Amino acid sequence: MSEQTNMEPYDGIKDSHRKPPAYFNVLFYGLIIWGVAFSAYFILSGWSSHEEFKQKMAVYEQQHSAEKPSGAGY
């Protein structure tokens, strides 16, 4: 049995060990920073989708309560 002495992969794929382009790094880390800032804004601002839903439902019920017929037997 002969051992493979050269370190090249058997399928011909070679690793280039190149750095990614600068714009990729800026985009990557910028998106991480944006995601943390965006999440912190909504967590710390007190915004709640449940409260927003309650407000919209109250407006909807107020608008549509006048449209219900008075003698409706639901």
Gaussian input, Z-matrix of N, CA and C with variables (Angstrom, degrees):
# hf/3-21g

backbone

0 1
 N
 C     1     B1
 C     2     B2     1     A1
 N     3     B3     2     A2     1     D1
 C     4     B4     3     A3     2     D2
 C     5     B5     4     A4     3     D3
 N     6     B6     5     A5     4     D4
 C     7     B7     6     A6     5     D5
 C     8     B8     7     A7     6     D6
 N     9     B9     8     A8     7     D7
 C    10    B10     9     A9     8     D8
 C    11    B11    10    A10     9     D9
 N    12    B12    11    A11    10    D10
 C    13    B13    12    A12    11    D11
 C    14    B14    13    A13    12    D12
 N    15    B15    14    A14    13    D13
 C    16    B16    15    A15    14    D14
 C    17    B17    16    A16    15    D15
 N    18    B18    17    A17    16    D16
 C    19    B19    18    A18    17    D17
 C    20    B20    19    A19    18    D18
 N    21    B21    20    A20    19    D19
 C    22    B22    21    A21    20    D20
 C    23    B23    22    A22    21    D21
 N    24    B24    23    A23    22    D22
 C    25    B25    24    A24    23    D23
 C    26    B26    25    A25    24    D24
 N    27    B27    26    A26    25    D25
 C    28    B28    27    A27    26    D26
 C    29    B29    28    A28    27    D27
 N    30    B30    29    A29    28    D28
 C    31    B31    30    A30    29    D29
 C    32    B32    31    A31    30    D30
 N    33    B33    32    A32    31    D31
 C    34    B34    33    A33    32    D32
 C    35    B35    34    A34    33    D33
 N    36    B36    35    A35    34    D34
 C    37    B37    36    A36    35    D35
 C    38    B38    37    A37    36    D36
 N    39    B39    38    A38    37    D37
 C    40    B40    39    A39    38    D38
 C    41    B41    40    A40    39    D39
 N    42    B42    41    A41    40    D40
 C    43    B43    42    A42    41    D41
 C    44    B44    43    A43    42    D42
 N    45    B45    44    A44    43    D43
 C    46    B46    45    A45    44    D44
 C    47    B47    46    A46    45    D45
 N    48    B48    47    A47    46    D46
 C    49    B49    48    A48    47    D47
 C    50    B50    49    A49    48    D48
 N    51    B51    50    A50    49    D49
 C    52    B52    51    A51    50    D50
 C    53    B53    52    A52    51    D51
 N    54    B54    53    A53    52    D52
 C    55    B55    54    A54    53    D53
 C    56    B56    55    A55    54    D54
 N    57    B57    56    A56    55    D55
 C    58    B58    57    A57    56    D56
 C    59    B59    58    A58    57    D57
 N    60    B60    59    A59    58    D58
 C    61    B61    60    A60    59    D59
 C    62    B62    61    A61    60    D60
 N    63    B63    62    A62    61    D61
 C    64    B64    63    A63    62    D62
 C    65    B65    64    A64    63    D63
 N    66    B66    65    A65    64    D64
 C    67    B67    66    A66    65    D65
 C    68    B68    67    A67    66    D66
 N    69    B69    68    A68    67    D67
 C    70    B70    69    A69    68    D68
 C    71    B71    70    A70    69    D69
 N    72    B72    71    A71    70    D70
 C    73    B73    72    A72    71    D71
 C    74    B74    73    A73    72    D72
 N    75    B75    74    A74    73    D73
 C    76    B76    75    A75    74    D74
 C    77    B77    76    A76    75    D75
 N    78    B78    77    A77    76    D76
 C    79    B79    78    A78    77    D77
 C    80    B80    79    A79    78    D78
 N    81    B81    80    A80    79    D79
 C    82    B82    81    A81    80    D80
 C    83    B83    82    A82    81    D81
 N    84    B84    83    A83    82    D82
 C    85    B85    84    A84    83    D83
 C    86    B86    85    A85    84    D84
 N    87    B87    86    A86    85    D85
 C    88    B88    87    A87    86    D86
 C    89    B89    88    A88    87    D87
 N    90    B90    89    A89    88    D88
 C    91    B91    90    A90    89    D89
 C    92    B92    91    A91    90    D90
 N    93    B93    92    A92    91    D91
 C    94    B94    93    A93    92    D92
 C    95    B95    94    A94    93    D93
 N    96    B96    95    A95    94    D94
 C    97    B97    96    A96    95    D95
 C    98    B98    97    A97    96    D96
 N    99    B99    98    A98    97    D97
 C   100   B100    99    A99    98    D98
 C   101   B101   100   A100    99    D99
 N   102   B102   101   A101   100   D100
 C   103   B103   102   A102   101   D101
 C   104   B104   103   A103   102   D102
 N   105   B105   104   A104   103   D103
 C   106   B106   105   A105   104   D104
 C   107   B107   106   A106   105   D105
 N   108   B108   107   A107   106   D106
 C   109   B109   108   A108   107   D107
 C   110   B110   109   A109   108   D108
 N   111   B111   110   A110   109   D109
 C   112   B112   111   A111   110   D110
 C   113   B113   112   A112   111   D111
 N   114   B114   113   A113   112   D112
 C   115   B115   114   A114   113   D113
 C   116   B116   115   A115   114   D114
 N   117   B117   116   A116   115   D115
 C   118   B118   117   A117   116   D116
 C   119   B119   118   A118   117   D117
 N   120   B120   119   A119   118   D118
 C   121   B121   120   A120   119   D119
 C   122   B122   121   A121   120   D120
 N   123   B123   122   A122   121   D121
 C   124   B124   123   A123   122   D122
 C   125   B125   124   A124   123   D123
 N   126   B126   125   A125   124   D124
 C   127   B127   126   A126   125   D125
 C   128   B128   127   A127   126   D126
 N   129   B129   128   A128   127   D127
 C   130   B130   129   A129   128   D128
 C   131   B131   130   A130   129   D129
 N   132   B132   131   A131   130   D130
 C   133   B133   132   A132   131   D131
 C   134   B134   133   A133   132   D132
 N   135   B135   134   A134   133   D133
 C   136   B136   135   A135   134   D134
 C   137   B137   136   A136   135   D135
 N   138   B138   137   A137   136   D136
 C   139   B139   138   A138   137   D137
 C   140   B140   139   A139   138   D138
 N   141   B141   140   A140   139   D139
 C   142   B142   141   A141   140   D140
 C   143   B143   142   A142   141   D141
 N   144   B144   143   A143   142   D142
 C   145   B145   144   A144   143   D143
 C   146   B146   145   A145   144   D144
 N   147   B147   146   A146   145   D145
 C   148   B148   147   A147   146   D146
 C   149   B149   148   A148   147   D147
 N   150   B150   149   A149   148   D148
 C   151   B151   150   A150   149   D149
 C   152   B152   151   A151   150   D150
 N   153   B153   152   A152   151   D151
 C   154   B154   153   A153   152   D152
 C   155   B155   154   A154   153   D153
 N   156   B156   155   A155   154   D154
 C   157   B157   156   A156   155   D155
 C   158   B158   157   A157   156   D156
 N   159   B159   158   A158   157   D157
 C   160   B160   159   A159   158   D158
 C   161   B161   160   A160   159   D159
 N   162   B162   161   A161   160   D160
 C   163   B163   162   A162   161   D161
 C   164   B164   163   A163   162   D162
 N   165   B165   164   A164   163   D163
 C   166   B166   165   A165   164   D164
 C   167   B167   166   A166   165   D165
 N   168   B168   167   A167   166   D166
 C   169   B169   168   A168   167   D167
 C   170   B170   169   A169   168   D168
 N   171   B171   170   A170   169   D169
 C   172   B172   171   A171   170   D170
 C   173   B173   172   A172   171   D171
 N   174   B174   173   A173   172   D172
 C   175   B175   174   A174   173   D173
 C   176   B176   175   A175   174   D174
 N   177   B177   176   A176   175   D175
 C   178   B178   177   A177   176   D176
 C   179   B179   178   A178   177   D177
 N   180   B180   179   A179   178   D178
 C   181   B181   180   A180   179   D179
 C   182   B182   181   A181   180   D180
 N   183   B183   182   A182   181   D181
 C   184   B184   183   A183   182   D182
 C   185   B185   184   A184   183   D183
 N   186   B186   185   A185   184   D184
 C   187   B187   186   A186   185   D185
 C   188   B188   187   A187   186   D186
 N   189   B189   188   A188   187   D187
 C   190   B190   189   A189   188   D188
 C   191   B191   190   A190   189   D189
 N   192   B192   191   A191   190   D190
 C   193   B193   192   A192   191   D191
 C   194   B194   193   A193   192   D192
 N   195   B195   194   A194   193   D193
 C   196   B196   195   A195   194   D194
 C   197   B197   196   A196   195   D195
 N   198   B198   197   A197   196   D196
 C   199   B199   198   A198   197   D197
 C   200   B200   199   A199   198   D198
 N   201   B201   200   A200   199   D199
 C   202   B202   201   A201   200   D200
 C   203   B203   202   A202   201   D201
 N   204   B204   203   A203   202   D202
 C   205   B205   204   A204   203   D203
 C   206   B206   205   A205   204   D204
 N   207   B207   206   A206   205   D205
 C   208   B208   207   A207   206   D206
 C   209   B209   208   A208   207   D207
 N   210   B210   209   A209   208   D208
 C   211   B211   210   A210   209   D209
 C   212   B212   211   A211   210   D210
 N   213   B213   212   A212   211   D211
 C   214   B214   213   A213   212   D212
 C   215   B215   214   A214   213   D213
 N   216   B216   215   A215   214   D214
 C   217   B217   216   A216   215   D215
 C   218   B218   217   A217   216   D216
 N   219   B219   218   A218   217   D217
 C   220   B220   219   A219   218   D218
 C   221   B221   220   A220   219   D219

   B1=1.4482
   B2=1.5098
   B3=1.2958
   B4=1.4570
   B5=1.5322
   B6=1.2762
   B7=1.4620
   B8=1.5221
   B9=1.3000
   B10=1.4692
   B11=1.5279
   B12=1.3191
   B13=1.4547
   B14=1.5172
   B15=1.3383
   B16=1.4557
   B17=1.5261
   B18=1.3168
   B19=1.4567
   B20=1.5275
   B21=1.3229
   B22=1.4553
   B23=1.5162
   B24=1.3141
   B25=1.4656
   B26=1.5240
   B27=1.2917
   B28=1.4570
   B29=1.5145
   B30=1.3316
   B31=1.4608
   B32=1.5305
   B33=1.2963
   B34=1.4518
   B35=1.5223
   B36=1.3145
   B37=1.4659
   B38=1.5163
   B39=1.3184
   B40=1.4552
   B41=1.5209
   B42=1.3036
   B43=1.4553
   B44=1.5249
   B45=1.3115
   B46=1.4625
   B47=1.5217
   B48=1.3183
   B49=1.4681
   B50=1.5265
   B51=1.3181
   B52=1.4609
   B53=1.5131
   B54=1.3341
   B55=1.4537
   B56=1.5237
   B57=1.3313
   B58=1.4643
   B59=1.5277
   B60=1.3313
   B61=1.4569
   B62=1.5323
   B63=1.3187
   B64=1.4635
   B65=1.5240
   B66=1.3364
   B67=1.4608
   B68=1.5297
   B69=1.3217
   B70=1.4604
   B71=1.5220
   B72=1.3195
   B73=1.4602
   B74=1.5181
   B75=1.3292
   B76=1.4678
   B77=1.5209
   B78=1.3151
   B79=1.4613
   B80=1.5278
   B81=1.2972
   B82=1.4588
   B83=1.5262
   B84=1.3310
   B85=1.4603
   B86=1.5324
   B87=1.3167
   B88=1.4634
   B89=1.5163
   B90=1.3214
   B91=1.4658
   B92=1.5232
   B93=1.3046
   B94=1.4674
   B95=1.5209
   B96=1.3252
   B97=1.4606
   B98=1.5219
   B99=1.3380
   B100=1.4605
   B101=1.5335
   B102=1.3215
   B103=1.4607
   B104=1.5154
   B105=1.3170
   B106=1.4632
   B107=1.5240
   B108=1.3439
   B109=1.4641
   B110=1.5304
   B111=1.3173
   B112=1.4652
   B113=1.5208
   B114=1.3261
   B115=1.4653
   B116=1.5268
   B117=1.3211
   B118=1.4618
   B119=1.5201
   B120=1.3261
   B121=1.4621
   B122=1.5271
   B123=1.3227
   B124=1.4543
   B125=1.5229
   B126=1.3147
   B127=1.4625
   B128=1.5175
   B129=1.3144
   B130=1.4668
   B131=1.5252
   B132=1.3301
   B133=1.4676
   B134=1.5225
   B135=1.3157
   B136=1.4508
   B137=1.5115
   B138=1.3201
   B139=1.4542
   B140=1.5162
   B141=1.3220
   B142=1.4517
   B143=1.5199
   B144=1.2959
   B145=1.4564
   B146=1.5230
   B147=1.3153
   B148=1.4637
   B149=1.5304
   B150=1.3197
   B151=1.4656
   B152=1.5227
   B153=1.3121
   B154=1.4605
   B155=1.5345
   B156=1.3155
   B157=1.4599
   B158=1.5277
   B159=1.3349
   B160=1.4710
   B161=1.5234
   B162=1.3318
   B163=1.4666
   B164=1.5228
   B165=1.3099
   B166=1.4636
   B167=1.5238
   B168=1.3218
   B169=1.4575
   B170=1.5179
   B171=1.3281
   B172=1.4662
   B173=1.5211
   B174=1.3180
   B175=1.4668
   B176=1.5229
   B177=1.3137
   B178=1.4622
   B179=1.5362
   B180=1.3318
   B181=1.4647
   B182=1.5184
   B183=1.3128
   B184=1.4645
   B185=1.5272
   B186=1.3066
   B187=1.4633
   B188=1.5259
   B189=1.3064
   B190=1.4515
   B191=1.5296
   B192=1.3147
   B193=1.4592
   B194=1.5246
   B195=1.3151
   B196=1.4588
   B197=1.5202
   B198=1.3134
   B199=1.4509
   B200=1.5272
   B201=1.3307
   B202=1.4588
   B203=1.5442
   B204=1.3036
   B205=1.4561
   B206=1.5281
   B207=1.3295
   B208=1.4538
   B209=1.5198
   B210=1.3208
   B211=1.4466
   B212=1.5123
   B213=1.3024
   B214=1.4586
   B215=1.5049
   B216=1.3161
   B217=1.4580
   B218=1.5091
   B219=1.2897
   B220=1.4654
   B221=1.4881
   A1=111.16
   A2=115.06
   A3=117.99
   A4=108.86
   A5=114.94
   A6=119.90
   A7=108.81
   A8=114.42
   A9=119.34
   A10=108.02
   A11=116.15
   A12=119.93
   A13=112.51
   A14=116.85
   A15=116.53
   A16=108.65
   A17=118.07
   A18=122.45
   A19=112.83
   A20=117.40
   A21=119.74
   A22=109.63
   A23=115.68
   A24=118.33
   A25=110.95
   A26=116.03
   A27=120.89
   A28=113.21
   A29=118.90
   A30=120.09
   A31=112.80
   A32=118.24
   A33=121.47
   A34=114.81
   A35=118.33
   A36=120.57
   A37=108.49
   A38=115.70
   A39=120.61
   A40=109.28
   A41=116.70
   A42=122.42
   A43=108.02
   A44=116.45
   A45=119.23
   A46=113.01
   A47=119.29
   A48=123.76
   A49=112.23
   A50=116.22
   A51=119.31
   A52=109.25
   A53=115.67
   A54=120.94
   A55=108.94
   A56=117.01
   A57=118.43
   A58=109.76
   A59=117.72
   A60=119.97
   A61=111.35
   A62=116.02
   A63=121.47
   A64=111.04
   A65=117.92
   A66=119.25
   A67=111.18
   A68=117.27
   A69=120.55
   A70=110.31
   A71=116.74
   A72=120.31
   A73=111.17
   A74=117.07
   A75=120.78
   A76=109.63
   A77=117.53
   A78=121.60
   A79=111.05
   A80=117.27
   A81=121.81
   A82=111.81
   A83=116.46
   A84=119.44
   A85=111.44
   A86=117.17
   A87=120.20
   A88=111.51
   A89=117.39
   A90=120.40
   A91=111.80
   A92=117.21
   A93=120.08
   A94=109.65
   A95=117.29
   A96=120.90
   A97=110.38
   A98=117.22
   A99=120.87
   A100=110.48
   A101=117.80
   A102=121.24
   A103=112.50
   A104=117.45
   A105=121.02
   A106=109.96
   A107=117.42
   A108=120.83
   A109=110.95
   A110=117.52
   A111=122.11
   A112=110.54
   A113=116.87
   A114=120.85
   A115=110.92
   A116=116.86
   A117=120.26
   A118=111.18
   A119=117.43
   A120=120.51
   A121=110.49
   A122=118.00
   A123=120.35
   A124=112.51
   A125=117.76
   A126=119.77
   A127=110.12
   A128=117.07
   A129=120.95
   A130=113.80
   A131=118.30
   A132=119.73
   A133=112.44
   A134=118.05
   A135=120.70
   A136=113.35
   A137=118.14
   A138=121.45
   A139=109.27
   A140=115.87
   A141=120.26
   A142=109.23
   A143=117.18
   A144=120.08
   A145=110.25
   A146=117.55
   A147=121.18
   A148=110.44
   A149=116.59
   A150=120.33
   A151=110.97
   A152=117.48
   A153=121.06
   A154=110.06
   A155=116.78
   A156=121.10
   A157=110.71
   A158=116.94
   A159=120.54
   A160=110.99
   A161=116.37
   A162=120.27
   A163=110.79
   A164=117.89
   A165=120.86
   A166=111.40
   A167=117.57
   A168=120.19
   A169=111.59
   A170=117.25
   A171=120.26
   A172=110.04
   A173=117.86
   A174=121.60
   A175=109.79
   A176=117.68
   A177=121.88
   A178=110.78
   A179=115.96
   A180=119.80
   A181=111.39
   A182=116.92
   A183=120.59
   A184=110.06
   A185=117.86
   A186=121.50
   A187=111.32
   A188=117.76
   A189=120.75
   A190=113.94
   A191=117.91
   A192=119.25
   A193=110.60
   A194=118.15
   A195=121.78
   A196=110.99
   A197=118.66
   A198=121.96
   A199=112.09
   A200=119.28
   A201=121.32
   A202=109.56
   A203=118.25
   A204=119.98
   A205=110.06
   A206=116.25
   A207=120.42
   A208=112.68
   A209=118.54
   A210=120.66
   A211=113.77
   A212=118.26
   A213=120.93
   A214=109.69
   A215=117.82
   A216=121.77
   A217=111.08
   A218=117.09
   A219=121.90
   A220=109.91
   D1=131.50
   D2=177.59
   D3=-104.59
   D4=133.38
   D5=178.90
   D6=-87.00
   D7=149.14
   D8=179.46
   D9=-80.09
   D10=116.41
   D11=-175.96
   D12=-91.37
   D13=-30.77
   D14=177.82
   D15=-80.54
   D16=151.23
   D17=-172.99
   D18=-93.27
   D19=14.68
   D20=178.14
   D21=-77.12
   D22=140.65
   D23=178.70
   D24=-66.41
   D25=153.36
   D26=-175.40
   D27=-71.51
   D28=-21.52
   D29=-176.86
   D30=-93.51
   D31=1.74
   D32=176.24
   D33=89.80
   D34=-2.03
   D35=179.05
   D36=-81.73
   D37=129.30
   D38=179.84
   D39=-115.56
   D40=139.86
   D41=178.55
   D42=-86.41
   D43=128.98
   D44=-174.57
   D45=-89.88
   D46=-21.43
   D47=-179.35
   D48=55.60
   D49=37.82
   D50=177.65
   D51=-93.33
   D52=150.28
   D53=175.77
   D54=-76.38
   D55=149.60
   D56=174.89
   D57=-68.94
   D58=158.51
   D59=-179.64
   D60=-63.34
   D61=154.82
   D62=-176.34
   D63=-60.88
   D64=-39.42
   D65=-178.38
   D66=-64.07
   D67=-30.73
   D68=177.59
   D69=-66.36
   D70=-44.39
   D71=178.98
   D72=-64.24
   D73=-42.11
   D74=178.88
   D75=-62.57
   D76=-44.96
   D77=179.09
   D78=-63.92
   D79=-45.46
   D80=-178.20
   D81=-60.91
   D82=-53.93
   D83=-178.18
   D84=-71.90
   D85=-30.95
   D86=176.18
   D87=-63.98
   D88=-40.30
   D89=178.24
   D90=-68.12
   D91=-34.34
   D92=176.02
   D93=-65.03
   D94=-45.87
   D95=179.42
   D96=-63.80
   D97=-43.11
   D98=178.96
   D99=-61.71
   D100=-42.48
   D101=179.95
   D102=-63.52
   D103=-41.40
   D104=178.09
   D105=-66.03
   D106=-43.99
   D107=179.81
   D108=-65.09
   D109=-42.76
   D110=179.70
   D111=-62.63
   D112=-45.68
   D113=179.46
   D114=-64.76
   D115=-43.49
   D116=179.77
   D117=-62.85
   D118=-38.69
   D119=179.73
   D120=-59.98
   D121=-47.85
   D122=-177.14
   D123=-75.12
   D124=-30.42
   D125=177.73
   D126=-72.28
   D127=-43.20
   D128=-174.82
   D129=-86.86
   D130=-14.91
   D131=-177.22
   D132=-80.68
   D133=-15.82
   D134=-179.72
   D135=85.36
   D136=5.91
   D137=178.89
   D138=-66.90
   D139=138.50
   D140=179.91
   D141=-137.41
   D142=130.15
   D143=177.51
   D144=-67.90
   D145=-29.69
   D146=178.28
   D147=-65.48
   D148=-43.85
   D149=178.49
   D150=-66.78
   D151=-39.26
   D152=177.79
   D153=-63.24
   D154=-40.01
   D155=177.76
   D156=-63.19
   D157=-43.41
   D158=178.58
   D159=-59.81
   D160=-43.72
   D161=-179.85
   D162=-63.66
   D163=-44.57
   D164=-179.44
   D165=-67.22
   D166=-36.61
   D167=177.41
   D168=-67.61
   D169=-36.69
   D170=177.86
   D171=-64.04
   D172=-42.60
   D173=177.95
   D174=-64.81
   D175=-42.91
   D176=-179.88
   D177=-62.35
   D178=-47.03
   D179=-179.53
   D180=-64.38
   D181=-36.32
   D182=178.70
   D183=-66.86
   D184=-40.62
   D185=-179.43
   D186=-70.21
   D187=-37.35
   D188=-174.22
   D189=-95.25
   D190=-4.95
   D191=178.25
   D192=-71.27
   D193=-29.26
   D194=178.99
   D195=-74.89
   D196=-21.40
   D197=-176.59
   D198=-84.33
   D199=-17.24
   D200=-178.26
   D201=-69.99
   D202=135.39
   D203=175.86
   D204=-68.44
   D205=143.37
   D206=-174.81
   D207=-70.13
   D208=-26.13
   D209=-177.84
   D210=-100.46
   D211=20.61
   D212=-178.22
   D213=-73.76
   D214=129.62
   D215=178.37
   D216=-103.63
   D217=82.75
   D218=-178.90
   D219=-81.49

